[in-house]
Amino acid sequence: MKNGLVLINSATSMIFIPGDKIRFIHPESATDIAIYYEGDQFGEGSANITVNTGYADEVLKELARVLADTTGPFIVADDVNSIYMPNVTAVAGVTISA
């Protein structure tokens, strides 16, 4: 099974990002991390997660570990069911471009 990250913002806004499609993960600020990924048909997208202040580096390292060590989907943030990896507090947004 393919590994990847799951982000759920609402009942109609959710995404599974396959690990092999992630281009890079970048802290945008002390409380925001962006995950940039490659989409179908040469599209690209990004997803932003909100993290506790001062924990962006720890979350970034944990995401790297998850992508290297796990198989299957990994829930990063689920705003609908209030499920979050440690120090993640929300899905700030998902953008997909064709």
Number of C-alpha atoms within 10 A of each C-alpha: 7 11 19 22 20 16 25 23 19 12 9 7 11 19 15 14 24 18 20 12 14 19 13 11 18 14 17 13 13 14 17 20 23 20 21 21 20 19 17 9 8 8 11 17 17 20 20 21 24 20 25 15 12 12 15 23 14 13 21 17 12 14 19 13 11 18 20 11 9 14 13 13 18 18 15 22 25 21 17 12 10 10 15 16 16 14 16 22 19 24 24 17 16 19 11 14 12 9
